[in-house]
Amino acid sequence: MLAASSCDRTSSTPDWTAPGAQAEAPEPAEAVSLEVETDIETPYASVAVTISSETVSPSGLRFITYNVENWLTMDRHVDRKALKSAPKPESEKQAVVAILSRHAPDVIGLCEIGEASDLAEIQEDLKAVGLNLPHSHYTGGSDPTRHLGLLSRFPITSTAKPAETEYRLAGRTFAINRGILDASITARGKSYRFLGVHLKSKRDVEQGDQDAIRLNEARLLRKHVNSILSSAADARIVVYGDVNDTWATPAVKTITGNYNDPTYLTAIKAKDSRGETWTYHWALHDIYSRIDFIMVSRGIHRDVNFPAAKIIDDADWDEASDHRAVLAVFQ
């Protein structure tokens, strides 16, 4: 299996261009997935935030995708000190909670979650400051450390596992590192099927070329999207997450598919308050890039409020994570 790795503030590529052709898909393989549903209650200190009544919409749906940078227990450096088996620092957790609370999402897709209890902690943190998202879904892949989570104001009506979670590379079989989260909800009379991913980082690993690994993971996601649309062409799919690549790359083109094909996924072109489009800062080299996306199928495209989409650039974004959250609004 592939070694676990995160963005680790070491990932960047050039930014956004135009849609392109879909890459060739791999051979079928066995499915492997770690999946747990959780509604665990965990006490947490509250954070002082204000949720504007103008932010909360009585209709439609507000969705945020967010890589919260290692909300988990791991060896880390904090204030220039090496710590063993340490949780995400409390100040960083509070910054994440404050950012999410200010923007009042109905559904949140999270990357870099540790255990199911870590997802439950975020859920309770948000509830403590007035953002109650009582429904959750948690899943992962071969990486035992970093997982995907989804929190929702609305009940999760179903979850699914992709038929294929393995691929062949250089004569070896590998499993997708963080899996594919697949959860459906019905909100205010409309259905949504959320597919979340966190693809291989730009970090080199001994097991194989990181670009090839990420491309194969993107192919697995595209095959899952195709399998859904083949049986329900009008499915209302929202693909989101940290894909660790920018727009004009084989991995992202593979996910979106062919522009003129009915299965094409449209990436929502969000910007921040200054008109900038980057979502990730590689601090080591001071490089900014757009690697976090929200993409939609044609069945839900007409309900996207494109002007309302934005990259959240609150002043405390870099205290919370090395990524900035992306907001999409559906009518």
VOVEXRO-702464 format. One record per residue (C-alpha): x, y, z. Coordinates in pm, 1 decimal. Layout:
R|c1|c2|c3
R|X|Y|Z .
...
This chain:
R|c1|c2|c3
R|0.0|0.0|0.0 .
R|108.1|361.3|-48.3 .
R|262.3|547.8|240.1 .
R|41.1|806.9|405.9 .
R|118.4|1169.7|324.6 .
R|-59.8|1504.0|343.1 .
R|-19.3|1830.7|159.4 .
R|235.2|1918.7|429.3 .
R|266.7|2272.3|290.1 .
R|478.8|2125.6|7.9 .
R|249.4|2127.3|-293.3 .
R|205.2|2371.5|-578.9 .
R|154.8|2390.0|-955.7 .
R|48.5|2663.6|-1200.7 .
R|-309.8|2790.0|-1198.4 .
R|-634.6|2775.7|-1397.5 .
R|-682.6|2749.9|-1776.2 .
R|-946.3|2575.8|-1993.3 .
R|-1125.8|2238.1|-2000.5 .
R|-956.4|1945.5|-2173.5 .
R|-989.2|1581.4|-2272.0 .
R|-1045.8|1291.4|-2033.8 .
R|-757.2|1054.3|-1969.0 .
R|-780.6|682.8|-2037.1 .
R|-923.6|475.9|-1747.3 .
R|-737.7|190.2|-1571.3 .
R|-827.2|-177.4|-1551.2 .
R|-1100.7|-282.6|-1301.7 .
R|-994.5|-388.7|-952.5 .
R|-1132.1|-494.8|-615.8 .
R|-1289.3|-232.0|-390.3 .
R|-1140.2|-141.3|-52.5 .
R|-1294.9|119.1|180.3 .
R|-1301.1|217.7|545.8 .
R|-1639.1|365.1|637.8 .
R|-1801.5|463.1|965.4 .
R|-2113.0|667.9|1042.6 .
R|-2080.0|875.3|1358.0 .
R|-2284.2|1109.7|1573.4 .
R|-2055.5|1103.1|1878.2 .
R|-2089.7|1394.5|2118.4 .
R|-1763.4|1546.2|2238.6 .
R|-1744.1|1851.3|2470.3 .
R|-1538.7|2146.4|2344.0 .
R|-1467.8|2501.3|2448.3 .
R|-1681.5|2753.2|2261.0 .
R|-1545.8|3016.9|2024.0 .
R|-1690.8|3365.4|2009.1 .
R|-1829.6|3414.9|1657.0 .
R|-2128.0|3588.8|1504.3 .
R|-2345.8|3422.1|1240.1 .
R|-2517.6|3691.2|1035.1 .
R|-2886.9|3642.5|962.3 .
R|-2804.5|3752.6|607.3 .
R|-2565.2|3458.3|571.0 .
R|-2818.2|3189.9|664.1 .
R|-3054.1|3121.8|375.4 .
R|-3401.2|2971.6|429.0 .
R|-3385.0|2820.3|81.2 .
R|-3124.6|2644.9|-127.4 .
R|-2802.7|2509.4|20.6 .
R|-2463.5|2646.7|125.5 .
R|-2170.1|2405.4|87.4 .
R|-1808.6|2442.4|196.2 .
R|-1512.6|2220.3|109.9 .
R|-1218.5|2257.1|347.6 .
R|-886.0|2086.5|408.9 .
R|-844.5|2158.4|780.4 .
R|-474.0|2059.5|787.2 .
R|-420.8|1762.0|1011.5 .
R|-710.0|1773.0|1256.6 .
R|-565.5|1457.5|1407.6 .
R|-305.7|1324.2|1648.5 .
R|45.8|1310.5|1504.5 .
R|409.4|1404.0|1567.0 .
R|433.3|1775.4|1493.4 .
R|623.5|2096.3|1558.0 .
R|444.2|2363.9|1759.9 .
R|616.1|2691.7|1853.3 .
R|947.1|2542.0|1736.7 .
R|906.3|2245.0|1969.5 .
R|887.9|1884.4|1852.6 .
R|584.8|1711.3|2004.9 .
R|503.3|1340.8|1993.6 .
R|146.2|1225.1|1931.4 .
R|5.2|1575.4|1964.1 .
R|-341.8|1694.6|1853.9 .
R|-395.3|1993.6|1626.9 .
R|-316.8|2300.4|1839.7 .
R|-617.5|2453.6|2012.7 .
R|-565.9|2794.0|1849.6 .
R|-578.1|2633.0|1505.1 .
R|-892.9|2438.8|1593.1 .
R|-1064.8|2752.3|1715.9 .
R|-970.3|2935.8|1395.1 .
R|-1123.7|2656.2|1184.3 .
R|-1443.6|2666.6|1389.2 .
R|-1465.2|3045.3|1370.8 .
R|-1422.7|3050.5|991.7 .
R|-1682.3|2780.9|932.3 .
R|-1928.5|2935.3|1174.9 .
R|-1908.9|3278.8|1013.9 .
R|-2011.8|3141.1|676.1 .
R|-2295.1|2919.7|805.6 .
R|-2277.9|2623.9|566.3 .
R|-2555.1|2366.2|549.9 .
R|-2304.5|2097.7|449.9 .
R|-1927.1|2078.8|497.8 .
R|-1688.0|1840.5|319.1 .
R|-1368.4|1801.5|521.7 .
R|-1021.3|1668.3|434.9 .
R|-740.1|1561.8|671.0 .
R|-956.0|1430.8|953.2 .
R|-800.1|1173.6|1186.8 .
R|-1031.9|939.8|1374.5 .
R|-1412.1|940.0|1375.2 .
R|-1385.5|1110.2|1715.3 .
R|-1200.1|1400.0|1548.4 .
R|-1489.9|1452.8|1311.5 .
R|-1727.8|1437.4|1606.6 .
R|-1514.4|1698.4|1784.5 .
R|-1550.1|1942.3|1494.9 .
R|-1922.5|1872.0|1489.3 .
R|-1955.0|1954.6|1859.4 .
R|-1725.8|2258.3|1831.0 .
R|-1955.9|2402.3|1566.5 .
R|-2267.8|2320.0|1765.2 .
R|-2121.2|2502.5|2066.0 .
R|-2105.8|2825.3|1863.2 .
R|-2450.9|2789.3|1712.0 .
R|-2389.7|2593.8|1390.9 .
R|-2569.2|2263.3|1439.5 .
R|-2485.6|2002.2|1173.4 .
R|-2613.3|1686.8|1343.7 .
R|-2561.5|1439.1|1059.0 .
R|-2220.7|1301.7|963.9 .
R|-2037.9|1056.8|743.2 .
R|-1675.3|943.6|778.9 .
R|-1468.9|732.8|542.1 .
R|-1118.4|669.5|414.7 .
R|-885.5|452.0|213.1 .
R|-549.7|284.5|262.8 .
R|-405.3|577.0|458.8 .
R|-464.0|489.4|825.6 .
R|-406.9|848.4|939.9 .
R|-601.4|1093.3|723.1 .
R|-968.6|1054.3|636.9 .
R|-1263.8|1234.1|481.6 .
R|-1566.4|1362.6|669.6 .
R|-1898.8|1524.3|586.7 .
R|-2122.6|1722.1|823.0 .
R|-2479.4|1813.4|728.6 .
R|-2772.9|2011.1|859.3 .
R|-2996.0|1766.3|672.3 .
R|-3025.1|1388.6|716.9 .
R|-2792.8|1173.5|508.8 .
R|-3032.4|958.2|306.9 .
R|-2773.7|712.0|175.4 .
R|-2402.6|641.4|144.2 .
R|-2215.5|429.3|-108.3 .
R|-1875.5|280.0|-180.2 .
R|-1709.4|301.4|-521.5 .
R|-1691.3|-28.7|-707.1 .
R|-1317.4|18.7|-763.2 .
R|-1062.7|157.9|-519.7 .
R|-744.6|-5.3|-652.1 .
R|-527.6|46.4|-959.1 .
R|-219.4|-100.7|-1122.1 .
R|101.6|100.7|-1151.8 .
R|439.3|-32.0|-1266.5 .
R|324.1|-387.9|-1221.4 .
R|195.4|-337.3|-868.9 .
R|-150.9|-293.3|-715.4 .
R|-222.9|11.5|-504.7 .
R|-530.6|130.7|-315.2 .
R|-654.5|489.3|-319.9 .
R|-500.7|662.1|-18.4 .
R|-794.0|859.7|127.2 .
R|-1082.0|688.0|-45.4 .
R|-1390.0|845.6|-203.8 .
R|-1664.8|977.0|21.6 .
R|-2010.8|925.4|-128.2 .
R|-2309.5|1061.8|66.2 .
R|-2653.7|1176.9|-48.5 .
R|-2889.3|1420.7|120.6 .
R|-3223.4|1581.3|43.0 .
R|-3241.4|1948.4|136.8 .
R|-3549.2|2167.0|95.9 .
R|-3698.7|1935.0|-162.6 .
R|-3385.8|1882.9|-373.0 .
R|-3137.4|1595.7|-378.5 .
R|-2758.7|1626.2|-364.2 .
R|-2497.7|1354.5|-401.3 .
R|-2163.0|1460.1|-256.4 .
R|-1842.6|1289.1|-370.5 .
R|-1538.0|1394.3|-168.5 .
R|-1170.6|1322.1|-233.4 .
R|-823.0|1407.8|-114.0 .
R|-582.5|1294.3|-384.5 .
R|-213.1|1213.3|-352.6 .
R|0.7|1511.7|-256.3 .
R|294.7|1648.5|-454.5 .
R|520.4|1489.9|-198.4 .
R|747.2|1218.5|-344.8 .
R|716.0|865.4|-209.9 .
R|926.0|554.1|-265.2 .
R|632.3|350.6|-393.7 .
R|594.4|536.5|-722.2 .
R|575.8|863.9|-913.0 .
R|344.0|1102.5|-728.6 .
R|195.6|1242.6|-1051.8 .
R|111.5|891.7|-1173.9 .
R|-38.2|798.1|-837.4 .
R|-258.7|1108.5|-832.6 .
R|-367.8|1051.9|-1193.7 .
R|-472.9|694.9|-1116.6 .
R|-667.6|810.8|-812.1 .
R|-837.9|1071.9|-1032.4 .
R|-929.1|793.1|-1276.8 .
R|-1094.8|596.9|-997.2 .
R|-1303.8|901.8|-906.8 .
R|-1398.9|958.8|-1271.4 .
R|-1504.3|595.3|-1308.2 .
R|-1726.0|629.0|-1001.7 .
R|-1885.6|944.0|-1143.4 .
R|-1944.5|765.0|-1474.9 .
R|-2102.5|468.0|-1299.3 .
R|-2352.0|699.7|-1127.9 .
R|-2437.4|895.3|-1442.6 .
R|-2470.1|581.5|-1654.3 .
R|-2772.3|476.9|-1449.0 .
R|-2904.0|828.9|-1372.2 .
R|-2797.4|1082.9|-1633.5 .
R|-2960.9|1369.0|-1442.2 .
R|-2797.0|1284.1|-1107.1 .
R|-2724.7|1596.6|-901.4 .
R|-2357.2|1533.3|-821.4 .
R|-2121.3|1764.7|-632.0 .
R|-1755.9|1654.4|-652.1 .
R|-1528.5|1835.2|-409.8 .
R|-1204.1|1825.2|-218.6 .
R|-829.3|1873.0|-225.6 .
R|-712.0|1726.4|-557.3 .
R|-350.6|1843.1|-512.7 .
R|-331.5|1960.5|-873.3 .
R|-437.5|2269.0|-1065.4 .
R|-676.1|2314.0|-1352.9 .
R|-461.8|2238.4|-1660.9 .
R|-325.8|1907.0|-1531.2 .
R|-404.6|1549.4|-1637.1 .
R|-554.6|1462.9|-1297.4 .
R|-804.2|1751.2|-1297.0 .
R|-890.3|1704.2|-1665.7 .
R|-956.4|1338.0|-1589.2 .
R|-1202.0|1430.2|-1313.7 .
R|-1391.1|1689.7|-1516.9 .
R|-1402.9|1472.2|-1829.5 .
R|-1458.9|1587.2|-2187.2 .
R|-1614.6|1932.4|-2217.3 .
R|-1872.1|1832.9|-2479.9 .
R|-1969.3|1508.3|-2306.5 .
R|-2296.8|1493.4|-2106.4 .
R|-2096.1|1359.4|-1810.2 .
R|-1870.7|1667.8|-1795.2 .
R|-1822.7|1822.6|-1451.5 .
R|-1814.0|2202.0|-1431.0 .
R|-1568.0|2347.9|-1182.5 .
R|-1710.0|2647.0|-996.2 .
R|-1467.7|2938.6|-1045.5 .
R|-1463.3|3095.4|-702.5 .
R|-1254.6|3400.9|-610.1 .
R|-1163.5|3572.3|-283.0 .
R|-1243.2|3933.8|-187.3 .
R|-942.3|4057.0|-388.5 .
R|-1026.5|3855.0|-699.2 .
R|-755.1|3595.5|-633.7 .
R|-817.7|3224.7|-692.9 .
R|-554.3|3037.1|-491.4 .
R|-660.4|2802.1|-212.8 .
R|-327.7|2663.8|-87.4 .
R|-8.4|2829.3|34.0 .
R|318.2|2633.6|16.1 .
R|493.1|2831.7|287.4 .
R|836.8|2674.5|236.4 .
R|863.1|2824.1|-113.3 .
R|599.7|3098.0|-74.8 .
R|391.2|2965.2|-364.3 .
R|15.1|3002.0|-394.4 .
R|-199.1|2764.7|-601.8 .
R|-560.1|2655.6|-665.9 .
R|-588.7|2287.2|-572.2 .
R|-924.4|2275.5|-388.3 .
R|-1231.3|2245.0|-609.8 .
R|-1607.5|2211.5|-617.7 .
R|-1736.0|2058.5|-942.9 .
R|-2094.1|1987.7|-1047.4 .
R|-2271.2|1758.6|-1292.5 .
R|-2511.3|1893.6|-1553.0 .
R|-2808.4|1774.3|-1349.0 .
R|-2739.3|2033.8|-1079.2 .
R|-2558.9|2298.0|-1287.2 .
R|-2870.2|2515.9|-1327.9 .
R|-2906.6|2547.0|-949.6 .
R|-2556.0|2683.4|-889.1 .
R|-2547.7|3047.3|-786.1 .
R|-2214.4|3111.1|-957.8 .
R|-2172.4|3476.3|-846.1 .
R|-2217.5|3373.1|-480.7 .
R|-1927.8|3125.0|-485.2 .
R|-1613.6|3240.0|-309.6 .
R|-1279.7|3144.6|-164.6 .
R|-1296.0|3236.0|201.6 .
R|-1015.3|3477.1|289.5 .
R|-1100.2|3566.7|647.8 .
R|-809.8|3731.1|830.3 .
R|-739.5|3420.6|1038.4 .
R|-732.9|3172.2|747.8 .
R|-362.1|3092.2|788.6 .
R|-402.0|3028.3|1161.5 .
R|-660.6|2761.3|1083.0 .
R|-499.0|2572.6|793.6 .
R|-259.7|2593.2|500.7 .
R|-570.1|2579.3|278.4 .
R|-850.7|2827.8|232.1 .
R|-1208.1|2700.5|232.3 .
R|-1424.9|2723.3|-81.7 .
R|-1796.1|2808.8|-63.1 .
R|-2061.3|2717.9|-321.0 .
R|-2425.2|2822.1|-301.8 .
R|-2708.7|2624.0|-460.3 .
R|-3048.8|2781.0|-525.6 .
